[in-house]
C-alpha cells in the first residue's frame, strides 16, 4: 500500500470517528489542519507522509474531547498496525499527536520539524475567521458565556484550570488565541499568523464597541 492510499484510508477512518463531533474539533477542522500541514511540509522540506498522518490523527486522542485517552491512543495504534506502518514512523506520529496541544501554555517541547509543522497548522485553525467561529462553538459546547466582564483574564494556568476553570468565549482570545502569533514555529506559518491575528484584533475592537452599545 503506497503513502497516498494510506492517507486516503486514514481520512475515511478519521471522518468516521468524528462523525458526531460538534465542539469545533470535527472532521472539517481536521481536514483544514491536514491541508495546511501538508502545504507547510512541502514549503519547509519536511516529511510529507508523517506530517499528513499526524495532522489527520491529532484530535482522535485529545483529552479535552474524550473520556478515555488511553483507549483512543490504542485505537490509533490498532489502525496504524492495520496499515502495516513501521514502528519508527508510528513512534514519530505518536510523538507529534501527544505533544502539540497548547494545554494552557503547558505543552511539551517539540523535537522535530514535523511536529512543529503540525502544531503550526493546528494553531492557525484557531486563528482568523475560522478561529473566531470555532471559539464561540466550543464555548457554547462547554456551556460558557459569550462574554462576562466580571471574569478576570487568567494567566499562568495549570492544565486543570485551563480545561475546567470559569471563562468565556471572548476571554479565550486573551488566554490563548492572541498569544499564538508569537508561538509559531515555521516562517511560513508566522506570515499567515500575522494576517489571522490582525483579523481577530479587528473583530474584538468591533465586538467591544457593540457590547457597549456604540
Secondary structure by P-SEA (a helix, b strand, c coil): ccaaaaaaaaaaaaaaaaccccccccaaaaaaaaaaaaaaaaaacccaaaaaaaaaacccccccccccaaaaaaaaaaaaaaacccaaaaaaaaaaaaccccccccccccccaaaaaaaaaaaaaaccaaaaaaaaaaaaaaccccccccccccccccccccccccccaaaaaaacccccccccccaaaaaaaaaaaaaaaaaaaaaaaaaacc
